[in-house]
């Protein structure tokens, strides 16, 4: 249920609006937002994990994405989630 917050609104947004909002999430991640929240919210905004992955790849360098996955140490599930979105 939590991951559906705003889903109806996001569906009305253009791809440019979605990219901008996901860009803000990336900035939030760079300022300390968890990678799990980055991935889940990006998927909600983009409309699917596959679309979120495309946006994240465009907004973050491969080096940044690899570093984000490498930093995940809390659970195997979170590491798997980060890997699926960022690599």
C-alpha positions as a Markdown table, in Angstrom:
| # | Residue | x | y | z |
|---|---|---|---|---|
| 1 | Unk | 0.0 | 0.0 | 0.0 |
| 2 | Unk | 2.8 | 2.4 | 0.9 |
| 3 | Unk | 4.4 | 2.0 | -2.6 |
| 4 | Unk | 1.1 | 3.1 | -4.2 |
| 5 | Unk | 1.1 | 6.6 | -2.6 |
| 6 | Unk | 0.7 | 9.1 | -5.4 |
| 7 | Unk | 0.5 | 6.4 | -8.1 |
| 8 | Unk | -2.7 | 7.9 | -9.6 |
| 9 | Unk | -1.2 | 11.3 | -9.8 |
| 10 | Unk | 2.1 | 10.1 | -11.3 |
| 11 | Unk | 0.1 | 8.4 | -14.1 |
| 12 | Unk | -1.1 | 11.8 | -15.3 |
| 13 | Unk | 2.5 | 13.2 | -15.5 |
| 14 | Unk | 4.5 | 13.5 | -18.7 |
| 15 | Unk | 7.8 | 11.6 | -19.0 |
| 16 | Unk | 9.6 | 14.9 | -18.5 |
| 17 | Unk | 7.8 | 15.5 | -15.2 |
| 18 | Unk | 8.6 | 11.9 | -14.1 |
| 19 | Unk | 12.3 | 12.4 | -15.0 |
| 20 | Unk | 12.5 | 15.6 | -13.0 |
| 21 | Unk | 10.9 | 14.1 | -9.9 |
| 22 | Unk | 13.2 | 11.0 | -10.1 |
| 23 | Unk | 16.1 | 13.5 | -10.5 |
| 24 | Unk | 15.0 | 15.0 | -7.2 |
| 25 | Unk | 15.0 | 11.6 | -5.6 |
| 26 | Unk | 18.5 | 11.0 | -6.9 |
| 27 | Unk | 19.5 | 14.3 | -5.3 |
| 28 | Unk | 17.9 | 13.1 | -2.1 |
| 29 | Unk | 19.8 | 9.9 | -2.3 |
| 30 | Unk | 23.0 | 11.9 | -2.7 |
| 31 | Unk | 22.1 | 13.8 | 0.4 |
| 32 | Unk | 21.4 | 10.7 | 2.5 |
| 33 | Unk | 18.1 | 9.1 | 1.3 |
| 34 | Unk | 18.2 | 5.3 | 1.4 |
| 35 | Unk | 18.7 | 3.4 | -1.8 |
| 36 | Unk | 15.6 | 1.3 | -1.0 |
| 37 | Unk | 13.4 | 4.4 | -0.9 |
| 38 | Unk | 15.1 | 5.8 | -4.0 |
| 39 | Unk | 14.3 | 2.6 | -5.9 |
| 40 | Unk | 10.7 | 2.1 | -4.6 |
| 41 | Unk | 9.7 | 5.7 | -5.2 |
| 42 | Unk | 11.3 | 5.8 | -8.6 |
| 43 | Unk | 9.3 | 2.8 | -9.6 |
| 44 | Unk | 6.1 | 4.4 | -8.4 |
| 45 | Unk | 6.8 | 7.6 | -10.2 |
| 46 | Unk | 8.0 | 6.0 | -13.4 |
| 47 | Unk | 5.1 | 3.5 | -13.5 |
| 48 | Unk | 7.2 | 0.3 | -13.4 |
| 49 | Unk | 10.6 | -0.9 | -12.3 |
| 50 | Unk | 11.8 | -1.2 | -15.9 |
| 51 | Unk | 11.0 | 2.5 | -16.6 |
| 52 | Unk | 12.5 | 3.5 | -13.3 |
| 53 | Unk | 15.7 | 1.7 | -14.2 |
| 54 | Unk | 15.9 | 3.7 | -17.5 |
| 55 | Unk | 15.5 | 7.0 | -15.6 |
| 56 | Unk | 18.0 | 6.1 | -13.0 |
| 57 | Unk | 20.6 | 5.0 | -15.6 |
| 58 | Unk | 20.1 | 8.3 | -17.3 |
| 59 | Unk | 20.4 | 10.3 | -14.1 |
| 60 | Unk | 23.3 | 8.5 | -12.4 |
| 61 | Unk | 26.7 | 7.4 | -13.8 |
| 62 | Unk | 27.6 | 3.7 | -13.8 |
| 63 | Unk | 30.2 | 4.5 | -11.1 |
| 64 | Unk | 27.5 | 6.2 | -8.9 |
| 65 | Unk | 25.1 | 3.2 | -9.4 |
| 66 | Unk | 27.8 | 0.7 | -8.5 |
| 67 | Unk | 28.8 | 2.6 | -5.4 |
| 68 | Unk | 25.1 | 2.8 | -4.3 |
| 69 | Unk | 24.8 | -1.0 | -4.6 |
| 70 | Unk | 28.1 | -1.6 | -2.9 |
| 71 | Unk | 27.0 | 0.6 | 0.1 |
| 72 | Unk | 23.9 | -1.6 | 0.8 |
| 73 | Unk | 24.7 | -3.8 | 3.7 |
| 74 | Unk | 21.5 | -4.0 | 5.7 |
| 75 | Unk | 19.8 | -7.0 | 4.1 |
| 76 | Unk | 20.1 | -9.3 | 1.1 |
| 77 | Unk | 16.7 | -8.2 | -0.1 |
| 78 | Unk | 17.7 | -4.5 | -0.2 |
| 79 | Unk | 20.9 | -5.4 | -2.0 |
| 80 | Unk | 19.0 | -7.4 | -4.5 |
| 81 | Unk | 16.5 | -4.5 | -5.0 |
| 82 | Unk | 19.3 | -2.0 | -5.5 |
| 83 | Unk | 21.1 | -4.3 | -8.0 |
| 84 | Unk | 18.0 | -4.9 | -10.0 |
| 85 | Unk | 17.3 | -1.1 | -10.3 |
| 86 | Unk | 20.8 | 0.3 | -10.6 |
| 87 | Unk | 22.9 | -2.3 | -12.5 |
